[in-house]
Amino acid sequence: MPEIGATRNQKITGHLFALFTTLVWGSCFVLTKVMLNAFTPIQIIPLRMGLAYLALWALRPKTLKLPWKDELMFILIGITGGSVYFFLQNT
């Protein structure tokens, strides 16, 4: 029989992650408006990409052992999809 405390802890952790994600996602729009006072929409994109890379690296500093073709595909998807999305949001 599984422990009830383990599932409760998992639920609490899940809710905390969801709350954190909501706060970060919601603050992006406000921060974009502030950043547009000092930067152009094109300048904001690499700043966000760099910040996201650092945040993800801090969460998992070990690299995944992926084939170089997969790695290249992830980079291209991130640059094109992320850039288009944030360019549209910034403008």
N, CA, C and O atoms as a MOPAC input file, in Angstrom:
PM7 MOZYME 1SCF
protein

 N      0.85000 1    -1.17300 1     0.00000 1
 C      0.00000 1     0.00000 1     0.00000 1
 C      0.89500 1     1.23500 1     0.00000 1
 O      1.77000 1     1.35200 1     0.85800 1
 N      0.69500 1     2.17200 1    -0.95300 1
 C      1.54400 1     3.37000 1    -1.00600 1
 C      1.25900 1     4.29200 1     0.17000 1
 O      0.15400 1     4.34400 1     0.70800 1
 N      2.29900 1     5.01000 1     0.53700 1
 C      2.14200 1     5.94700 1     1.65200 1
 C      1.31000 1     7.13700 1     1.20800 1
 O      1.48400 1     7.66000 1     0.10700 1
 N      0.40100 1     7.55700 1     2.08300 1
 C     -0.44000 1     8.70300 1     1.77500 1
 C      0.38900 1     9.98400 1     1.79000 1
 O      0.12900 1    10.89200 1     1.00100 1
 N      1.38700 1    10.07200 1     2.67700 1
 C      2.22300 1    11.26000 1     2.76600 1
 C      3.01900 1    11.51800 1     1.50100 1
 O      3.26200 1    12.67000 1     1.14300 1
 N      3.43000 1    10.44700 1     0.81600 1
 C      4.21000 1    10.61200 1    -0.41200 1
 C      3.35900 1    11.25100 1    -1.50500 1
 O      3.84200 1    12.12500 1    -2.22400 1
 N      2.11500 1    10.83500 1    -1.64100 1
 C      1.26600 1    11.42800 1    -2.66900 1
 C      0.89400 1    12.85600 1    -2.30000 1
 O      0.75400 1    13.70300 1    -3.18200 1
 N      0.73200 1    13.13400 1    -1.02000 1
 C      0.43400 1    14.50100 1    -0.58900 1
 C      1.61700 1    15.41400 1    -0.90800 1
 O      1.42800 1    16.52900 1    -1.39200 1
 N      2.84400 1    14.94000 1    -0.63600 1
 C      4.03200 1    15.72900 1    -0.95200 1
 C      4.16000 1    15.95600 1    -2.45400 1
 O      4.55200 1    17.03700 1    -2.89200 1
 N      3.83000 1    14.94100 1    -3.23600 1
 C      3.89000 1    15.09100 1    -4.68400 1
 C      2.87300 1    16.11200 1    -5.17200 1
 O      3.16400 1    16.89700 1    -6.07400 1
 N      1.67600 1    16.10600 1    -4.57800 1
 C      0.65400 1    17.08300 1    -4.95600 1
 C      1.08800 1    18.49500 1    -4.59100 1
 O      0.91500 1    19.42500 1    -5.37800 1
 N      1.64500 1    18.65200 1    -3.41100 1
 C      2.10700 1    19.97500 1    -2.98200 1
 C      3.22600 1    20.45700 1    -3.90000 1
 O      3.23800 1    21.61500 1    -4.31700 1
 N      4.16300 1    19.56900 1    -4.21000 1
 C      5.26000 1    19.93700 1    -5.11500 1
 C      4.71700 1    20.32400 1    -6.48300 1
 O      5.16700 1    21.30800 1    -7.07100 1
 N      3.76800 1    19.57300 1    -6.99000 1
 C      3.15200 1    19.89400 1    -8.28100 1
 C      2.46400 1    21.24000 1    -8.26300 1
 O      2.58200 1    22.00800 1    -9.21800 1
 N      1.74700 1    21.54000 1    -7.19100 1
 C      1.07500 1    22.84400 1    -7.07300 1
 C      2.08800 1    23.98000 1    -6.97900 1
 O      1.87000 1    25.05100 1    -7.54400 1
 N      3.18200 1    23.75800 1    -6.27800 1
 C      4.21600 1    24.79100 1    -6.17400 1
 C      4.87600 1    25.04900 1    -7.52600 1
 O      5.13500 1    26.19900 1    -7.88200 1
 N      5.14600 1    23.99100 1    -8.27500 1
 C      5.70100 1    24.16700 1    -9.61100 1
 C      4.72200 1    24.90300 1   -10.52800 1
 O      5.12900 1    25.76200 1   -11.31000 1
 N      3.43900 1    24.56900 1   -10.43200 1
 C      2.43200 1    25.24300 1   -11.24500 1
 C      2.32500 1    26.72400 1   -10.86700 1
 O      2.19700 1    27.57900 1   -11.74300 1
 N      2.37700 1    27.02700 1    -9.58000 1
 C      2.33100 1    28.41100 1    -9.13000 1
 C      3.55100 1    29.18500 1    -9.63100 1
 O      3.42000 1    30.31300 1   -10.10700 1
 N      4.73200 1    28.58200 1    -9.52400 1
 C      5.95300 1    29.21700 1    -9.99300 1
 C      5.88200 1    29.48900 1   -11.49700 1
 O      6.24300 1    30.57300 1   -11.95400 1
 N      5.41600 1    28.50300 1   -12.25800 1
 C      5.28600 1    28.66500 1   -13.70300 1
 C      4.31900 1    29.78300 1   -14.04500 1
 O      4.58800 1    30.58000 1   -14.94300 1
 N      3.19500 1    29.85500 1   -13.34100 1
 C      2.21300 1    30.90400 1   -13.57700 1
 C      2.79100 1    32.28000 1   -13.27000 1
 O      2.56000 1    33.23100 1   -14.01800 1
 N      3.53600 1    32.39400 1   -12.18400 1
 C      4.15400 1    33.67000 1   -11.83700 1
 C      5.17700 1    34.11400 1   -12.87600 1
 O      5.20700 1    35.27900 1   -13.27000 1
 N      6.00600 1    33.18500 1   -13.31200 1
 C      7.01700 1    33.52700 1   -14.32000 1
 C      6.34000 1    33.89200 1   -15.63400 1
 O      6.67900 1    34.91100 1   -16.23700 1
 N      5.39800 1    33.08700 1   -16.08200 1
 C      4.71900 1    33.33200 1   -17.35600 1
 C      3.96800 1    34.66200 1   -17.30600 1
 O      4.03400 1    35.44300 1   -18.25600 1
 N      3.26900 1    34.92200 1   -16.23100 1
 C      2.51900 1    36.16700 1   -16.10800 1
 C      3.40800 1    37.39600 1   -16.02600 1
 O      3.05000 1    38.46000 1   -16.53100 1
 N      4.54800 1    37.25700 1   -15.40100 1
 C      5.44700 1    38.40200 1   -15.27500 1
 C      6.15800 1    38.71800 1   -16.58400 1
 O      6.66700 1    39.82700 1   -16.74700 1
 N      6.20600 1    37.78100 1   -17.51700 1
 C      6.87400 1    38.02200 1   -18.80300 1
 C      6.25200 1    39.20600 1   -19.53900 1
 O      6.97200 1    40.01300 1   -20.12600 1
 N      4.94900 1    39.31800 1   -19.51600 1
 C      4.29400 1    40.40400 1   -20.23500 1
 C      4.60700 1    41.75200 1   -19.60100 1
 O      4.85400 1    42.72700 1   -20.31000 1
 N      4.59900 1    41.81400 1   -18.29000 1
 C      4.91500 1    43.05300 1   -17.58900 1
 C      6.38000 1    43.42200 1   -17.81000 1
 O      6.69200 1    44.58000 1   -18.08800 1
 N      7.26900 1    42.45500 1   -17.69000 1
 C      8.69000 1    42.71600 1   -17.88800 1
 C      8.99600 1    43.12400 1   -19.32600 1
 O      9.88100 1    43.94800 1   -19.55900 1
 N      8.28000 1    42.56100 1   -20.28500 1
 C      8.47200 1    42.95400 1   -21.68200 1
 C      8.13600 1    44.42400 1   -21.87200 1
 O      8.86100 1    45.14600 1   -22.55500 1
 N      7.05400 1    44.86400 1   -21.27800 1
 C      6.65300 1    46.27100 1   -21.40600 1
 C      7.71900 1    47.19000 1   -20.80700 1
 O      8.01500 1    48.24500 1   -21.36700 1
 N      8.28400 1    46.79700 1   -19.69000 1
 C      9.34300 1    47.59000 1   -19.06200 1
 C     10.60100 1    47.57300 1   -19.92200 1
 O     11.23600 1    48.60900 1   -20.11800 1
 N     10.96200 1    46.40000 1   -20.43500 1
 C     12.17600 1    46.27800 1   -21.23500 1
 C     12.08300 1    47.03600 1   -22.55100 1
 O     13.10100 1    47.49300 1   -23.07200 1
 N     10.88200 1    47.17500 1   -23.09700 1
 C     10.72800 1    47.89700 1   -24.36300 1
 C     11.05000 1    49.37800 1   -24.22900 1
 O     11.24100 1    50.05900 1   -25.23700 1
 N     11.11500 1    49.88900 1   -23.00300 1
 C     11.53400 1    51.27800 1   -22.80000 1
 C     13.02900 1    51.45300 1   -23.06100 1
 O     13.46600 1    52.55100 1   -23.40800 1
 N     13.81300 1    50.40200 1   -22.90300 1
 C     15.26200 1    50.50200 1   -23.04200 1
 C     15.80900 1    49.70900 1   -24.23200 1
 O     16.90100 1    50.01200 1   -24.71300 1
 N     15.07500 1    48.70200 1   -24.71600 1
 C     15.57100 1    47.83400 1   -25.78300 1
 C     14.55100 1    47.74400 1   -26.90100 1
 O     13.36800 1    48.02500 1   -26.71200 1
 N     15.03700 1    47.34100 1   -28.08200 1
 C     14.12200 1    47.05600 1   -29.18700 1
 C     13.62800 1    45.61400 1   -29.04100 1
 O     14.22400 1    44.82500 1   -28.30700 1
 N     12.53700 1    45.27000 1   -29.73800 1
 C     12.06000 1    43.88800 1   -29.65600 1
 C     13.11500 1    42.86400 1   -30.08500 1
 O     13.17800 1    41.77300 1   -29.52000 1
 N     13.92900 1    43.20100 1   -31.06300 1
 C     14.96200 1    42.27600 1   -31.53000 1
 C     16.05500 1    42.10700 1   -30.47500 1
 O     16.61200 1    41.01600 1   -30.35000 1
 N     16.37400 1    43.14200 1   -29.72100 1
 C     17.40400 1    43.05500 1   -28.68700 1
 C     16.94600 1    42.23200 1   -27.49100 1
 O     17.76700 1    41.62300 1   -26.80600 1
 N     15.65800 1    42.20900 1   -27.24000 1
 C     15.13000 1    41.47900 1   -26.08900 1
 C     15.24100 1    39.96300 1   -26.29600 1
 O     15.43700 1    39.22200 1   -25.33200 1
 N     15.11700 1    39.50000 1   -27.53800 1
 C     15.10300 1    38.05900 1   -27.81300 1
 C     16.37000 1    37.36000 1   -27.32400 1
 O     16.25300 1    36.37400 1   -26.59700 1
 N     17.59000 1    37.81700 1   -27.68500 1
 C     18.76800 1    37.10700 1   -27.17400 1
 C     18.93900 1    37.22700 1   -25.66000 1
 O     19.49400 1    36.33200 1   -25.02200 1
 N     18.46500 1    38.32800 1   -25.08900 1
 C     18.51600 1    38.46000 1   -23.63100 1
 C     17.66400 1    37.38100 1   -22.96700 1
 O     18.09200 1    36.75400 1   -21.99800 1
 N     16.47000 1    37.17000 1   -23.48500 1
 C     15.59000 1    36.13600 1   -22.93700 1
 C     16.15200 1    34.74400 1   -23.16000 1
 O     16.10500 1    33.89500 1   -22.26900 1
 N     16.68200 1    34.51400 1   -24.35300 1
 C     17.25200 1    33.19400 1   -24.64900 1
 C     18.42800 1    32.89900 1   -23.71100 1
 O     18.55900 1    31.78600 1   -23.20200 1
 N     19.26800 1    33.89200 1   -23.49300 1
 C     20.40700 1    33.70900 1   -22.59100 1
 C     19.96900 1    33.45800 1   -21.16500 1
 O     20.51500 1    32.59300 1   -20.47900 1
 N     18.97900 1    34.21800 1   -20.71900 1
 C     18.46100 1    34.03300 1   -19.35900 1
 C     17.81600 1    32.65800 1   -19.20600 1
 O     17.99900 1    31.99800 1   -18.18300 1
 N     17.06900 1    32.22700 1   -20.20500 1
 C     16.43900 1    30.90600 1   -20.15800 1
 C     17.49900 1    29.81300 1   -20.13800 1
 O     17.36900 1    28.83300 1   -19.40400 1
 N     18.54800 1    29.97700 1   -20.94100 1
 C     19.62000 1    28.98300 1   -20.95400 1
 C     20.27000 1    28.87900 1   -19.58400 1
 O     20.48400 1    27.77800 1   -19.07800 1
 N     20.58500 1    30.02300 1   -18.97900 1
 C     21.20900 1    30.00700 1   -17.65900 1
 C     20.29900 1    29.38100 1   -16.60700 1
 O     20.76600 1    28.63400 1   -15.74800 1
 N     18.99800 1    29.68300 1   -16.66900 1
 C     18.05600 1    29.11900 1   -15.70000 1
 C     17.95300 1    27.60700 1   -15.86600 1
 O     17.96200 1    26.87200 1   -14.87800 1
 N     17.85700 1    27.14100 1   -17.10200 1
 C     17.77200 1    25.70100 1   -17.33000 1
 C     19.07700 1    25.00300 1   -16.95100 1
 O     19.05800 1    23.89600 1   -16.41300 1
 N     20.19900 1    25.64500 1   -17.23100 1
 C     21.48600 1    25.05800 1   -16.85900 1
 C     21.61300 1    24.96900 1   -15.34500 1
 O     22.17000 1    24.00100 1   -14.82600 1
 N     21.09900 1    25.97800 1   -14.62400 1
 C     21.15400 1    25.95400 1   -13.16000 1
 C     20.29700 1    24.81600 1   -12.60800 1
 O     20.64700 1    24.21200 1   -11.59400 1
 N     19.18000 1    24.52200 1   -13.26800 1
 C     18.31800 1    23.43000 1   -12.82200 1
 C     18.90900 1    22.06000 1   -13.14500 1
 O     18.70300 1    21.09800 1   -12.40500 1
 N     19.64600 1    21.97700 1   -14.25400 1
 C     20.25300 1    20.69400 1   -14.64400 1
 C     21.57600 1    20.96100 1   -15.35200 1
 O     21.62200 1    21.05500 1   -16.57800 1
 N     22.65200 1    21.08300 1   -14.57500 1
 C     23.94700 1    21.41900 1   -15.18000 1
 C     24.56900 1    20.30100 1   -16.01400 1
 O     25.47100 1    20.56200 1   -16.81000 1
 N     24.10700 1    19.06400 1   -15.84900 1
 C     24.63800 1    17.96000 1   -16.65300 1
 C     24.02600 1    18.01900 1   -18.04900 1
 O     22.84000 1    18.31000 1   -18.20300 1
 N     24.83100 1    17.74300 1   -19.05000 1
 C     24.30500 1    17.72300 1   -20.40600 1
 C     23.75600 1    16.34600 1   -20.72800 1
 O     24.21600 1    15.33500 1   -20.19600 1
 N     22.76800 1    16.32400 1   -21.60500 1
 C     22.23500 1    15.06400 1   -22.08400 1
 C     23.12600 1    14.58100 1   -23.21300 1
 O     23.64400 1    15.38700 1   -23.98700 1
 N     23.30400 1    13.30000 1   -23.31000 1
 C     24.12400 1    12.71700 1   -24.37000 1
 C     23.24100 1    12.42300 1   -25.57800 1
 O     22.81700 1    11.28800 1   -25.79600 1
 N     22.97200 1    13.47000 1   -26.35900 1
 C     22.14700 1    13.32700 1   -27.55000 1
 C     23.02000 1    13.31700 1   -28.79100 1
 O     24.11100 1    13.88700 1   -28.78900 1
 N     22.55100 1    12.67700 1   -29.84600 1
 C     23.27900 1    12.76100 1   -31.11800 1
 C     23.31800 1    14.21400 1   -31.60200 1
 O     22.40600 1    14.98900 1   -31.31200 1
 N     24.36200 1    14.58000 1   -32.33300 1
 C     24.52600 1    15.96900 1   -32.73900 1
 C     23.39100 1    16.43900 1   -33.63600 1
 O     23.05900 1    17.62400 1   -33.63100 1
 N     22.78600 1    15.53500 1   -34.40900 1
 C     21.65600 1    15.92800 1   -35.25800 1
 C     20.45800 1    16.35300 1   -34.40800 1
 O     19.78700 1    17.33500 1   -34.72700 1
 N     20.19100 1    15.62000 1   -33.33500 1
 C     19.09600 1    15.99300 1   -32.43400 1
 C     19.39800 1    17.31600 1   -31.74500 1
 O     18.52100 1    18.16700 1   -31.59900 1
 N     20.64900 1    17.47800 1   -31.32400 1
 C     21.04800 1    18.71800 1   -30.66200 1
 C     20.86400 1    19.90500 1   -31.60000 1
 O     20.35000 1    20.94600 1   -31.19000 1
 N     21.27600 1    19.75700 1   -32.84600 1
 C     21.12600 1    20.81400 1   -33.83400 1
 C     19.64800 1    21.12200 1   -34.07900 1
 O     19.27000 1    22.28500 1   -34.21500 1
 N     18.82200 1    20.09100 1   -34.13600 1
 C     17.39000 1    20.29200 1   -34.34800 1
 C     16.77400 1    21.07800 1   -33.19000 1
 O     15.96700 1    21.98000 1   -33.41700 1
 N     17.14800 1    20.74400 1   -31.94900 1
 C     16.63500 1    21.47800 1   -30.79400 1
 C     17.06500 1    22.94200 1   -30.84200 1
 O     16.28200 1    23.83300 1   -30.51400 1
 N     18.29200 1    23.18400 1   -31.24300 1
 C     18.78500 1    24.56500 1   -31.34000 1
 C     17.98900 1    25.33600 1   -32.39000 1
 O     17.55500 1    26.46100 1   -32.14100 1
 N     17.79600 1    24.73000 1   -33.56700 1
 C     17.04300 1    25.39700 1   -34.63300 1
 C     15.59100 1    25.64500 1   -34.24000 1
 O     15.04600 1    26.71400 1   -34.51200 1
 N     14.97300 1    24.67100 1   -33.61000 1
 C     13.59000 1    24.83900 1   -33.15800 1
 C     13.49900 1    25.95300 1   -32.12200 1
 O     12.58800 1    26.77900 1   -32.16800 1
 N     14.44200 1    25.97400 1   -31.19200 1
 C     14.43800 1    27.01100 1   -30.16700 1
 C     14.64300 1    28.39500 1   -30.73700 1
 O     13.96900 1    29.34400 1   -30.33900 1
 N     15.57300 1    28.51200 1   -31.67000 1
 C     15.84700 1    29.82800 1   -32.25700 1
 C     14.66900 1    30.30200 1   -33.09600 1
 O     14.21800 1    31.43800 1   -32.95000 1
 N     14.17000 1    29.43900 1   -33.97300 1
 C     13.10000 1    29.88500 1   -34.86200 1
 C     11.76800 1    30.03700 1   -34.12700 1
 O     11.14200 1    31.09600 1   -34.17900 1
 N     11.34600 1    28.99100 1   -33.45400 1
 C     10.04300 1    29.05700 1   -32.76900 1
 C     10.02300 1    30.07000 1   -31.64100 1
 O      9.09700 1    30.87300 1   -31.53400 1
 N     11.04300 1    30.03100 1   -30.80400 1
 C     11.10500 1    30.97400 1   -29.68200 1
 C     11.25000 1    32.40800 1   -30.14900 1
 O     10.62500 1    33.31500 1   -29.59900 1
 N     12.06700 1    32.60900 1   -31.15600 1
 C     12.28200 1    33.96700 1   -31.65700 1
 C     11.02200 1    34.54000 1   -32.28000 1
 O     10.67100 1    35.69300 1   -32.03000 1
 N     10.34400 1    33.74500 1   -33.08700 1
 C      9.11000 1    34.22700 1   -33.71000 1
 C      8.07000 1    34.54900 1   -32.64800 1
 O      7.43500 1    35.60200 1   -32.70400 1
 N      7.88900 1    33.66300 1   -31.68800 1
 C      6.90600 1    33.89000 1   -30.62600 1
 C      7.22400 1    35.17000 1   -29.85600 1
 O      6.35000 1    36.01700 1   -29.66700 1
 N      8.46900 1    35.31100 1   -29.41200 1
 C      8.80800 1    36.48100 1   -28.60700 1
 C      8.84700 1    37.75600 1   -29.44400 1
 O      8.56500 1    38.83300 1   -28.91800 1
 N      9.18800 1    37.66800 1   -30.73000 1
 C      9.12800 1    38.85300 1   -31.57500 1
 C      7.68700 1    39.34000 1   -31.69200 1
 O      7.41600 1    40.53600 1   -31.58900 1
 N      6.76700 1    38.40200 1   -31.90800 1
 C      5.35700 1    38.78100 1   -31.98800 1
 C      4.85500 1    39.34000 1   -30.66400 1
 O      4.07600 1    40.29300 1   -30.65400 1
 N      5.28300 1    38.76700 1   -29.55800 1
 C      4.86800 1    39.27000 1   -28.25700 1
 C      5.44900 1    40.66200 1   -28.01200 1
 O      4.76300 1    41.53700 1   -27.48400 1
 N      6.69500 1    40.86700 1   -28.38800 1
 C      7.35300 1    42.14500 1   -28.12300 1
 C      6.81000 1    43.27300 1   -28.99100 1
 O      6.80800 1    44.43200 1   -28.57600 1
 N      6.34900 1    42.93800 1   -30.19500 1
 C      5.83400 1    43.99100 1   -31.07200 1
 C      4.33800 1    44.12300 1   -30.91200 1
 O      3.71800 1    44.95900 1   -31.56900 1

